[in-house]
Amino acid sequence: MRVHLVTMPWHPIDLPSLQLGLLHRLVRQARPRDEVTEFHGSLRWAEFLLERSGGRLRPGDYVEVGSDSIFHGLGDFVFSGVLYDDPGWGTARLRDYAAERGVFIDTALAMRPYAAEFIAGCAAEVLAAEPDVVGFTSTFMQNVASLALARELKRRRPGLAVVFGGSNCDGPMGHALHRNHPFVDQVVRGEGEYAFPALLRHLDDGTRPVDVPGLCWWDGDTSRANPETRRTVAPADIPSPDYDHWQAALETSPVVKYVHPKLVVEGARGCWWGEKHHCTFCGLNGTSMAFRAKPGERLWDEIAHLVRRHRILDVITVDNIIDMAYFRDFLPRVVDSGWDLRLHYEVKSNLTRDQLGLLGRSGTVHIQPGIESLGSRVLDLMDKGVTGARNVRTLRECENHSLTCSWNLLYGFPGETAEDYDPVIDQLPALVHLQPPSGAHRIQLERFSPHFTDPELGFGKRRPAPMYQHVYDLPEEELTDLVYLFDTEDAGIGGPVERRLKEAVAAWRAGHPHSRLEYEEGCEEEGVLLVHDRRHGRPHTTHRFTGWSATALRLLEDGRTEPALHRLLTADGHEVPADALTAWLRQALALGLLFRDGRTYVSLPTWDAPVRLPDGAGATG
């Protein structure tokens, strides 16, 4: 059997498809007689735009539409006219949507006229491989381009078996995708390691796939959806990805000079925190929350093999949360290797100073710690299991260990009030030397999140997000099962508080590249601690601390209440009157040297300040 695996726009063009890499290795292991080939449609689309536009539409434009516009559906819109055989389909609705929200759509509109020719060329190239089965992987905005190509493939070769899988096919989404698109023969819902080989056996034998858990298939004109299984794929059964075809395609592509390629690896699936406390807004992991992780030794062996084979040092892990055992059995191996790796990791924001230090020493350069807020009550509403003070500590330690930290500041949670935000907003100017969020964003209602599954949490009304009106030509009841994002009533703060929050975050982002707040051990006498304040919006000065005040500032690096700080100072031999400590805390807070979260104080100066680039300095051209 010839199996052709396809990934379509808008998969990032600097990354291999982990899904294709896993499925390729899986099929070769389970069915060694099968011939497995790949089609990297995302890379082809970037090449196609570059060539057909005479260089006007570059890979940076691909990123603008495919990644930066994910919450506006612009990437799917580009291909919806092909899917519905109407070049103008949805354009008027998109223009109305964009005008109402101030969304820039010129790049997407410029790309759309090229989509039909591109899909036709893709169909010709895929069919030239003479496949028996074409398997599509679909995540985020890959649905419409994949459906457009699937439709064209079935039009040209009706006997071809077309299979869909991926995150866009999880749960009810997979059945809705199947029953509304008759040219899709089967949809694998959930993890594919067990289901896909079982489906291939049925296709080989010409038998009905009634025993493949979660599979959607056609029984005559009826779309059947087999019951989903609670069984998850064991780490031992998750293969190591094969990226040989991707690298060959990239190295011969004119796009290669525009991208910095990275490898993608998977150490764990699910979320160990979400198993116990599912963050209320989070829809990640879908129906597979159960946490499983490969042993650290195996993960290191996989990374070492891929790095040696592909000669690429940037490695992105797709784990939703790091396995805490990796601080014992994986990261030390990376450190001991002496390799100049650049790792990217998602972590929980309550890591200790030593754990963040180990990440830094391992070559981890970028983390996503899921900070989300700096106010403890709002974090409680999210069920994050962390405090605002701890999140500020994490931001500070990222500076100390040269870790780039990506995070969003979220708001709009049922039950939050202005009183939860006002003290935080007032203190944001003092944090300008720490890495800012990407912005302040009202939360979206995501399928699979507790907010979605339990209307009693505050979002009783929901309908598919407005962006889907310029993406799919389907009735609302079908969209309700098909899509991931939903529109609902606003909750939490709004009006002046919301504006103040957004303005404060914008000011933080603007002032960050030019801001420093750094410690220096005084050299003129022992026990002197200097703090050089070079923050945007404040007069540049140097603060001098001696005696118990220098000790207090350092003790507050771990975050403490006033009574706890007083006990520690006393235990250290300092005689500090309680009213003197209160006055000192008040003064240090006014100078922006401390952050206060409820009764807890955290010191803000850092011991290091990494080189910073202004926004957009590293953007793809």
VOTORNU-778937 format. One record per residue (C-alpha): x, y, z. Coordinates in steps of 0.25 Angstrom, whole numbers, plus 5000, padded with zeros to 4 digits. Layout:
REM VOTORNU-778937
+------+------+------+
|   c1 |   c2 |   c3 |
+------+------+------+
|    X |    Y |    Z |
...
+------+------+------+
***
This chain:
REM VOTORNU-778937
+------+------+------+
|   c1 |   c2 |   c3 |
+------+------+------+
| 5000 | 5000 | 5000 |
| 5005 | 5014 | 4997 |
| 5002 | 5024 | 5008 |
| 5004 | 5039 | 5005 |
| 5004 | 5048 | 5018 |
| 5000 | 5062 | 5016 |
| 5002 | 5075 | 5024 |
| 4996 | 5088 | 5018 |
| 4996 | 5102 | 5022 |
| 4997 | 5108 | 5032 |
| 5007 | 5099 | 5038 |
| 5020 | 5108 | 5042 |
| 5030 | 5107 | 5031 |
| 5042 | 5107 | 5040 |
| 5037 | 5094 | 5047 |
| 5035 | 5080 | 5042 |
| 5022 | 5074 | 5045 |
| 5023 | 5065 | 5057 |
| 5010 | 5058 | 5053 |
| 5016 | 5054 | 5039 |
| 5029 | 5050 | 5046 |
| 5022 | 5041 | 5056 |
| 5012 | 5035 | 5046 |
| 5023 | 5033 | 5036 |
| 5032 | 5025 | 5046 |
| 5019 | 5018 | 5051 |
| 5014 | 5013 | 5038 |
| 5028 | 5008 | 5034 |
| 5030 | 5000 | 5047 |
| 5016 | 4994 | 5047 |
| 5015 | 4992 | 5032 |
| 5029 | 4991 | 5027 |
| 5024 | 4987 | 5013 |
| 5016 | 5000 | 5011 |
| 5022 | 5011 | 5004 |
| 5022 | 5024 | 5011 |
| 5023 | 5038 | 5005 |
| 5021 | 5052 | 5009 |
| 5015 | 5065 | 5004 |
| 5019 | 5078 | 5011 |
| 5008 | 5087 | 5006 |
| 5012 | 5098 | 5016 |
| 5026 | 5100 | 5010 |
| 5020 | 5098 | 4996 |
| 5010 | 5110 | 4999 |
| 5021 | 5119 | 5004 |
| 5029 | 5116 | 4991 |
| 5017 | 5118 | 4982 |
| 5014 | 5131 | 4988 |
| 5028 | 5136 | 4987 |
| 5029 | 5132 | 4972 |
| 5015 | 5136 | 4967 |
| 5015 | 5149 | 4974 |
| 5029 | 5153 | 4969 |
| 5035 | 5153 | 4983 |
| 5024 | 5162 | 4988 |
| 5018 | 5152 | 4997 |
| 5029 | 5146 | 5006 |
| 5030 | 5136 | 5017 |
| 5028 | 5148 | 5027 |
| 5014 | 5150 | 5021 |
| 5012 | 5135 | 5022 |
| 5014 | 5137 | 5037 |
| 5005 | 5149 | 5038 |
| 4993 | 5142 | 5032 |
| 4996 | 5128 | 5037 |
| 5001 | 5130 | 5052 |
| 4998 | 5144 | 5056 |
| 4984 | 5144 | 5051 |
| 4979 | 5131 | 5057 |
| 4968 | 5137 | 5065 |
| 4962 | 5144 | 5052 |
| 4962 | 5132 | 5043 |
| 4970 | 5139 | 5032 |
| 4978 | 5127 | 5028 |
| 4965 | 5118 | 5026 |
| 4958 | 5129 | 5019 |
| 4969 | 5129 | 5008 |
| 4965 | 5115 | 5004 |
| 4950 | 5116 | 5007 |
| 4948 | 5121 | 4993 |
| 4954 | 5109 | 4987 |
| 4947 | 5099 | 4996 |
| 4933 | 5106 | 4992 |
| 4937 | 5108 | 4977 |
| 4934 | 5123 | 4978 |
| 4946 | 5132 | 4978 |
| 4938 | 5143 | 4985 |
| 4932 | 5134 | 4996 |
| 4932 | 5141 | 5010 |
| 4939 | 5153 | 5005 |
| 4928 | 5163 | 5009 |
| 4926 | 5157 | 5022 |
| 4941 | 5157 | 5025 |
| 4942 | 5172 | 5021 |
| 4930 | 5175 | 5031 |
| 4937 | 5167 | 5042 |
| 4950 | 5174 | 5040 |
| 4944 | 5188 | 5040 |
| 4937 | 5185 | 5053 |
| 4949 | 5180 | 5060 |
| 4961 | 5188 | 5053 |
| 4967 | 5176 | 5047 |
| 4977 | 5177 | 5036 |
| 4973 | 5168 | 5024 |
| 4980 | 5173 | 5012 |
| 4991 | 5162 | 5012 |
| 4981 | 5151 | 5013 |
| 4973 | 5157 | 5002 |
| 4985 | 5158 | 4993 |
| 4988 | 5143 | 4995 |
| 4974 | 5138 | 4992 |
| 4975 | 5139 | 4977 |
| 4986 | 5130 | 4977 |
| 4979 | 5119 | 4985 |
| 4972 | 5112 | 4974 |
| 4984 | 5110 | 4965 |
| 4992 | 5105 | 4977 |
| 4982 | 5095 | 4981 |
| 4981 | 5089 | 4967 |
| 4996 | 5088 | 4967 |
| 4996 | 5081 | 4980 |
| 4986 | 5071 | 4975 |
| 4995 | 5068 | 4963 |
| 5007 | 5066 | 4971 |
| 5001 | 5057 | 4981 |
| 4994 | 5048 | 4971 |
| 5007 | 5047 | 4963 |
| 5012 | 5039 | 4975 |
| 5000 | 5029 | 4972 |
| 4996 | 5027 | 4986 |
| 4985 | 5018 | 4991 |
| 4983 | 5026 | 5004 |
| 4985 | 5041 | 5006 |
| 4986 | 5045 | 5021 |
| 4984 | 5059 | 5025 |
| 4988 | 5065 | 5039 |
| 4980 | 5077 | 5043 |
| 4983 | 5086 | 5055 |
| 4978 | 5101 | 5057 |
| 4976 | 5107 | 5043 |
| 4979 | 5095 | 5034 |
| 4965 | 5091 | 5033 |
| 4961 | 5098 | 5020 |
| 4973 | 5097 | 5012 |
| 4973 | 5082 | 5015 |
| 4958 | 5081 | 5012 |
| 4960 | 5088 | 4999 |
| 4971 | 5079 | 4994 |
| 4964 | 5066 | 4999 |
| 4952 | 5071 | 4991 |
| 4960 | 5073 | 4978 |
| 4967 | 5059 | 4980 |
| 4954 | 5052 | 4981 |
| 4949 | 5059 | 4969 |
| 4961 | 5054 | 4961 |
| 4962 | 5040 | 4967 |
| 4949 | 5036 | 4974 |
| 4955 | 5023 | 4978 |
| 4966 | 5029 | 4987 |
| 4964 | 5027 | 5002 |
| 4965 | 5041 | 5009 |
| 4967 | 5041 | 5024 |
| 4968 | 5053 | 5034 |
| 4974 | 5053 | 5048 |
| 4980 | 5063 | 5057 |
| 4975 | 5073 | 5068 |
| 4964 | 5079 | 5059 |
| 4958 | 5065 | 5059 |
| 4957 | 5062 | 5074 |
| 4943 | 5059 | 5080 |
| 4931 | 5065 | 5073 |
| 4939 | 5073 | 5064 |
| 4944 | 5060 | 5056 |
| 4930 | 5055 | 5054 |
| 4925 | 5069 | 5049 |
| 4936 | 5070 | 5039 |
| 4933 | 5056 | 5034 |
| 4918 | 5057 | 5032 |
| 4919 | 5071 | 5026 |
| 4930 | 5067 | 5016 |
| 4926 | 5054 | 5008 |
| 4940 | 5054 | 5001 |
| 4946 | 5051 | 5014 |
| 4946 | 5036 | 5015 |
| 4950 | 5034 | 5030 |
| 4954 | 5043 | 5042 |
| 4963 | 5038 | 5053 |
| 4958 | 5045 | 5066 |
| 4969 | 5045 | 5077 |
| 4982 | 5040 | 5077 |
| 4986 | 5032 | 5064 |
| 4997 | 5022 | 5069 |
| 4987 | 5011 | 5070 |
| 4976 | 5015 | 5061 |
| 4983 | 5018 | 5048 |
| 4990 | 5005 | 5047 |
| 4977 | 4998 | 5050 |
| 4970 | 5006 | 5039 |
| 4980 | 5003 | 5029 |
| 4978 | 4988 | 5032 |
| 4963 | 4990 | 5029 |
| 4966 | 4997 | 5016 |
| 4976 | 4986 | 5012 |
| 4965 | 4976 | 5015 |
| 4953 | 4983 | 5010 |
| 4946 | 4981 | 5023 |
| 4937 | 4991 | 5031 |
| 4945 | 4998 | 5042 |
| 4935 | 4996 | 5053 |
| 4945 | 4993 | 5063 |
| 4954 | 5005 | 5062 |
| 4952 | 5013 | 5074 |
| 4947 | 5028 | 5071 |
| 4948 | 5026 | 5056 |
| 4938 | 5033 | 5047 |
| 4934 | 5026 | 5034 |
| 4924 | 5025 | 5023 |
| 4913 | 5013 | 5024 |
| 4907 | 5016 | 5010 |
| 4902 | 5030 | 5011 |
| 4902 | 5030 | 5027 |
| 4914 | 5036 | 5035 |
| 4917 | 5026 | 5046 |
| 4925 | 5030 | 5058 |
| 4931 | 5019 | 5066 |
| 4931 | 5021 | 5081 |
| 4943 | 5028 | 5086 |
| 4953 | 5021 | 5096 |
| 4958 | 5025 | 5109 |
| 4971 | 5017 | 5106 |
| 4983 | 5026 | 5104 |
| 4996 | 5023 | 5096 |
| 5007 | 5019 | 5105 |
| 5020 | 5026 | 5104 |
| 5027 | 5013 | 5100 |
| 5018 | 5013 | 5087 |
| 5020 | 5027 | 5083 |
| 5031 | 5026 | 5072 |
| 5042 | 5035 | 5069 |
| 5039 | 5045 | 5058 |
| 5045 | 5043 | 5044 |
| 5049 | 5057 | 5038 |
| 5057 | 5053 | 5026 |
| 5047 | 5056 | 5016 |
| 5044 | 5070 | 5022 |
| 5059 | 5073 | 5022 |
| 5061 | 5069 | 5008 |
| 5049 | 5078 | 5004 |
| 5054 | 5090 | 5012 |
| 5068 | 5089 | 5007 |
| 5064 | 5090 | 4993 |
| 5054 | 5101 | 4995 |
| 5056 | 5116 | 4991 |
| 5049 | 5118 | 5005 |
| 5061 | 5113 | 5013 |
| 5068 | 5126 | 5013 |
| 5057 | 5133 | 5020 |
| 5055 | 5123 | 5031 |
| 5063 | 5118 | 5043 |
| 5059 | 5103 | 5044 |
| 5057 | 5096 | 5057 |
| 5054 | 5082 | 5061 |
| 5041 | 5078 | 5068 |
| 5041 | 5067 | 5079 |
| 5031 | 5061 | 5089 |
| 5035 | 5057 | 5103 |
| 5021 | 5056 | 5109 |
| 5006 | 5057 | 5106 |
| 4995 | 5062 | 5114 |
| 4996 | 5071 | 5127 |
| 4999 | 5067 | 5141 |
| 4994 | 5079 | 5146 |
| 4981 | 5079 | 5138 |
| 4978 | 5065 | 5143 |
| 4976 | 5070 | 5157 |
| 4972 | 5085 | 5154 |
| 4968 | 5088 | 5140 |
| 4971 | 5103 | 5138 |
| 4957 | 5108 | 5135 |
| 4960 | 5115 | 5122 |
| 4969 | 5104 | 5116 |
| 4964 | 5095 | 5104 |
| 4977 | 5089 | 5101 |
| 4979 | 5074 | 5102 |
| 4964 | 5072 | 5097 |
| 4960 | 5058 | 5101 |
| 4974 | 5053 | 5105 |
| 4977 | 5060 | 5118 |
| 4984 | 5048 | 5125 |
| 4999 | 5052 | 5127 |
| 5009 | 5042 | 5121 |
| 5024 | 5045 | 5119 |
| 5036 | 5037 | 5112 |
| 5048 | 5034 | 5122 |
| 5058 | 5046 | 5122 |
| 5069 | 5036 | 5116 |
| 5060 | 5033 | 5104 |
| 5056 | 5047 | 5101 |
| 5071 | 5051 | 5101 |
| 5074 | 5039 | 5092 |
| 5064 | 5044 | 5082 |
| 5069 | 5058 | 5083 |
| 5083 | 5054 | 5081 |
| 5079 | 5046 | 5069 |
| 5071 | 5056 | 5062 |
| 5082 | 5067 | 5065 |
| 5093 | 5059 | 5059 |
| 5085 | 5054 | 5047 |
| 5079 | 5068 | 5043 |
| 5091 | 5077 | 5049 |
| 5080 | 5086 | 5055 |
| 5082 | 5091 | 5069 |
| 5069 | 5098 | 5072 |
| 5059 | 5089 | 5078 |
| 5045 | 5092 | 5081 |
| 5037 | 5082 | 5091 |
| 5022 | 5082 | 5089 |
| 5019 | 5077 | 5103 |
| 5008 | 5085 | 5109 |
| 5016 | 5084 | 5122 |
| 5030 | 5079 | 5126 |
| 5031 | 5066 | 5133 |
| 5037 | 5070 | 5147 |
| 5045 | 5057 | 5146 |
| 5053 | 5064 | 5135 |
| 5060 | 5073 | 5145 |
| 5066 | 5060 | 5150 |
| 5068 | 5051 | 5138 |
| 5067 | 5059 | 5125 |
| 5073 | 5073 | 5127 |
| 5085 | 5069 | 5135 |
| 5089 | 5060 | 5123 |
| 5087 | 5072 | 5113 |
| 5096 | 5080 | 5122 |
| 5107 | 5069 | 5123 |
| 5106 | 5068 | 5108 |
| 5113 | 5081 | 5106 |
| 5105 | 5083 | 5093 |
| 5101 | 5097 | 5089 |
| 5086 | 5094 | 5088 |
| 5075 | 5104 | 5089 |
| 5063 | 5098 | 5095 |
| 5049 | 5103 | 5096 |
| 5040 | 5098 | 5107 |
| 5026 | 5100 | 5113 |
| 5027 | 5100 | 5128 |
| 5018 | 5103 | 5140 |
| 5021 | 5117 | 5146 |
| 5024 | 5112 | 5160 |
| 5038 | 5107 | 5157 |
| 5049 | 5110 | 5167 |
| 5061 | 5118 | 5165 |
| 5070 | 5106 | 5164 |
| 5060 | 5099 | 5154 |
| 5060 | 5112 | 5145 |
| 5075 | 5112 | 5147 |
| 5076 | 5098 | 5142 |
| 5068 | 5101 | 5130 |
| 5077 | 5113 | 5127 |
| 5090 | 5104 | 5128 |
| 5084 | 5093 | 5119 |
| 5083 | 5103 | 5107 |
| 5068 | 5106 | 5109 |
| 5066 | 5119 | 5103 |
| 5051 | 5121 | 5102 |
| 5040 | 5117 | 5112 |
| 5025 | 5118 | 5113 |
| 5022 | 5118 | 5127 |
| 5007 | 5121 | 5127 |
| 5007 | 5133 | 5136 |
| 4994 | 5139 | 5131 |
| 4992 | 5149 | 5142 |
| 5000 | 5156 | 5153 |
| 4988 | 5156 | 5163 |
| 4986 | 5145 | 5172 |
| 4971 | 5145 | 5173 |
| 4969 | 5145 | 5158 |
| 4979 | 5133 | 5157 |
| 4970 | 5126 | 5167 |
| 4958 | 5128 | 5158 |
| 4967 | 5121 | 5147 |
| 4970 | 5110 | 5157 |
| 4985 | 5112 | 5153 |
| 4991 | 5108 | 5167 |
| 5001 | 5119 | 5167 |
| 5001 | 5134 | 5173 |
| 5004 | 5147 | 5166 |
| 5016 | 5149 | 5175 |
| 5022 | 5135 | 5170 |
| 5019 | 5139 | 5156 |
| 5027 | 5152 | 5158 |
| 5038 | 5144 | 5164 |
| 5038 | 5135 | 5151 |
| 5039 | 5148 | 5142 |
| 5051 | 5153 | 5150 |
| 5058 | 5140 | 5150 |
| 5056 | 5139 | 5135 |
| 5065 | 5151 | 5134 |
| 5075 | 5145 | 5144 |
| 5077 | 5133 | 5135 |
| 5075 | 5139 | 5121 |
| 5062 | 5132 | 5118 |
| 5053 | 5138 | 5108 |
| 5039 | 5137 | 5114 |
| 5026 | 5137 | 5106 |
| 5013 | 5140 | 5113 |
| 4999 | 5146 | 5112 |
| 4992 | 5155 | 5122 |
| 4978 | 5149 | 5122 |
| 4965 | 5156 | 5128 |
| 4950 | 5154 | 5127 |
| 4948 | 5143 | 5137 |
| 4934 | 5142 | 5143 |
| 4935 | 5148 | 5157 |
| 4947 | 5157 | 5155 |
| 4946 | 5172 | 5160 |
| 4953 | 5185 | 5158 |
| 4959 | 5183 | 5172 |
| 4966 | 5171 | 5167 |
| 4973 | 5179 | 5156 |
| 4975 | 5193 | 5161 |
| 4987 | 5190 | 5171 |
| 4994 | 5182 | 5160 |
| 4992 | 5192 | 5149 |
| 4997 | 5203 | 5159 |
| 5010 | 5194 | 5160 |
| 5012 | 5191 | 5145 |
| 5022 | 5203 | 5143 |
| 5031 | 5197 | 5153 |
| 5032 | 5184 | 5145 |
| 5037 | 5190 | 5132 |
| 5050 | 5184 | 5133 |
| 5044 | 5170 | 5133 |
| 5039 | 5163 | 5121 |
| 5025 | 5168 | 5118 |
| 5013 | 5160 | 5113 |
| 5010 | 5159 | 5098 |
| 4998 | 5168 | 5102 |
| 4985 | 5168 | 5111 |
| 4975 | 5159 | 5105 |
| 4961 | 5156 | 5108 |
| 4959 | 5141 | 5109 |
| 4953 | 5133 | 5098 |
| 4943 | 5122 | 5101 |
| 4950 | 5109 | 5096 |
| 4944 | 5095 | 5094 |
| 4948 | 5085 | 5105 |
| 4951 | 5096 | 5115 |
| 4944 | 5096 | 5128 |
| 4937 | 5109 | 5124 |
| 4932 | 5102 | 5112 |
| 4927 | 5089 | 5119 |
| 4921 | 5095 | 5131 |
| 4912 | 5107 | 5128 |
| 4911 | 5109 | 5143 |
| 4925 | 5115 | 5143 |
| 4919 | 5127 | 5137 |
| 4918 | 5126 | 5122 |
| 4904 | 5121 | 5120 |
| 4902 | 5126 | 5106 |
| 4911 | 5122 | 5094 |
| 4911 | 5121 | 5079 |
| 4922 | 5119 | 5069 |
| 4932 | 5131 | 5069 |
| 4928 | 5141 | 5058 |
| 4941 | 5138 | 5050 |
| 4935 | 5125 | 5045 |
| 4925 | 5132 | 5037 |
| 4935 | 5136 | 5027 |
| 4942 | 5122 | 5028 |
| 4931 | 5112 | 5027 |
| 4918 | 5111 | 5019 |
| 4911 | 5103 | 5029 |
| 4899 | 5105 | 5038 |
| 4901 | 5109 | 5052 |
| 4897 | 5095 | 5058 |
| 4908 | 5089 | 5050 |
| 4918 | 5099 | 5053 |
| 4915 | 5097 | 5068 |
| 4921 | 5083 | 5067 |
| 4932 | 5087 | 5057 |
| 4939 | 5099 | 5063 |
| 4948 | 5101 | 5075 |
| 4946 | 5116 | 5078 |
| 4933 | 5121 | 5083 |
| 4926 | 5135 | 5085 |
| 4920 | 5138 | 5099 |
| 4916 | 5149 | 5108 |
| 4927 | 5157 | 5114 |
| 4931 | 5155 | 5128 |
| 4939 | 5162 | 5138 |
| 4945 | 5175 | 5136 |
| 4942 | 5185 | 5125 |
| 4941 | 5200 | 5123 |
| 4951 | 5209 | 5129 |
| 4959 | 5197 | 5137 |
| 4960 | 5189 | 5124 |
| 4966 | 5202 | 5116 |
| 4975 | 5205 | 5128 |
| 4980 | 5190 | 5128 |
| 4983 | 5191 | 5113 |
| 4989 | 5204 | 5113 |
| 4999 | 5200 | 5125 |
| 5003 | 5187 | 5117 |
| 5005 | 5195 | 5104 |
| 5014 | 5205 | 5112 |
| 5021 | 5193 | 5119 |
| 5024 | 5187 | 5105 |
| 5029 | 5200 | 5099 |
| 5038 | 5203 | 5111 |
| 5044 | 5190 | 5113 |
| 5056 | 5190 | 5103 |
| 5062 | 5202 | 5110 |
| 5060 | 5198 | 5124 |
| 5069 | 5192 | 5135 |
| 5068 | 5190 | 5150 |
| 5081 | 5183 | 5154 |
| 5088 | 5179 | 5167 |
| 5103 | 5181 | 5169 |
| 5111 | 5177 | 5181 |
| 5117 | 5190 | 5187 |
| 5132 | 5190 | 5185 |
| 5136 | 5201 | 5194 |
| 5132 | 5194 | 5207 |
| 5127 | 5180 | 5211 |
| 5111 | 5178 | 5212 |
| 5108 | 5190 | 5203 |
| 5097 | 5186 | 5193 |
| 5095 | 5196 | 5181 |
| 5083 | 5196 | 5172 |
| 5084 | 5203 | 5159 |
| 5071 | 5208 | 5154 |
| 5071 | 5211 | 5139 |
| 5056 | 5208 | 5137 |
| 5048 | 5215 | 5126 |
| 5039 | 5226 | 5132 |
| 5047 | 5228 | 5145 |
| 5059 | 5237 | 5148 |
| 5072 | 5229 | 5147 |
| 5078 | 5227 | 5160 |
| 5086 | 5218 | 5169 |
| 5080 | 5213 | 5182 |
| 5090 | 5209 | 5194 |
| 5086 | 5199 | 5204 |
| 5094 | 5195 | 5216 |
| 5092 | 5186 | 5229 |
| 5078 | 5180 | 5231 |
| 5072 | 5188 | 5219 |
| 5082 | 5181 | 5209 |
| 5079 | 5167 | 5216 |
| 5064 | 5170 | 5215 |
| 5064 | 5173 | 5200 |
| 5071 | 5160 | 5197 |
| 5062 | 5152 | 5207 |
| 5050 | 5158 | 5199 |
| 5055 | 5151 | 5186 |
| 5047 | 5139 | 5190 |
| 5035 | 5147 | 5194 |
| 5031 | 5149 | 5208 |
| 5021 | 5155 | 5217 |
| 5025 | 5166 | 5227 |
| 5024 | 5158 | 5239 |
| 5032 | 5146 | 5233 |
| 5043 | 5156 | 5228 |
| 5044 | 5162 | 5242 |
| 5046 | 5148 | 5248 |
| 5057 | 5145 | 5238 |
| 5064 | 5158 | 5240 |
| 5063 | 5156 | 5255 |
| 5069 | 5142 | 5254 |
| 5080 | 5147 | 5246 |
| 5084 | 5156 | 5257 |
| 5078 | 5169 | 5253 |
| 5070 | 5178 | 5263 |
| 5060 | 5184 | 5254 |
| 5048 | 5192 | 5261 |
| 5035 | 5187 | 5255 |
| 5031 | 5202 | 5251 |
| 5044 | 5204 | 5244 |
| 5042 | 5191 | 5236 |
| 5028 | 5196 | 5232 |
| 5034 | 5210 | 5228 |
| 5045 | 5203 | 5220 |
| 5035 | 5194 | 5212 |
| 5026 | 5206 | 5209 |
| 5038 | 5214 | 5204 |
| 5044 | 5202 | 5196 |
| 5030 | 5200 | 5190 |
| 5029 | 5215 | 5186 |
| 5042 | 5214 | 5179 |
| 5037 | 5202 | 5171 |
| 5048 | 5193 | 5177 |
| 5037 | 5183 | 5182 |
| 5024 | 5177 | 5177 |
| 5013 | 5175 | 5186 |
| 5003 | 5164 | 5185 |
| 4993 | 5164 | 5196 |
| 5002 | 5163 | 5209 |
| 5014 | 5158 | 5201 |
| 5026 | 5166 | 5196 |
| 5035 | 5162 | 5185 |
| 5048 | 5169 | 5182 |
| 5050 | 5174 | 5167 |
| 5064 | 5176 | 5164 |
| 5072 | 5166 | 5156 |
| 5086 | 5161 | 5156 |
| 5087 | 5161 | 5141 |
| 5081 | 5167 | 5129 |
| 5081 | 5160 | 5116 |
| 5083 | 5166 | 5103 |
| 5070 | 5171 | 5097 |
| 5064 | 5173 | 5084 |
| 5053 | 5182 | 5081 |
| 5040 | 5176 | 5076 |
| 5041 | 5171 | 5062 |
| 5056 | 5171 | 5061 |
| 5057 | 5156 | 5058 |
| 5044 | 5156 | 5049 |
| 5045 | 5147 | 5037 |
| 5046 | 5155 | 5024 |
+------+------+------+
***
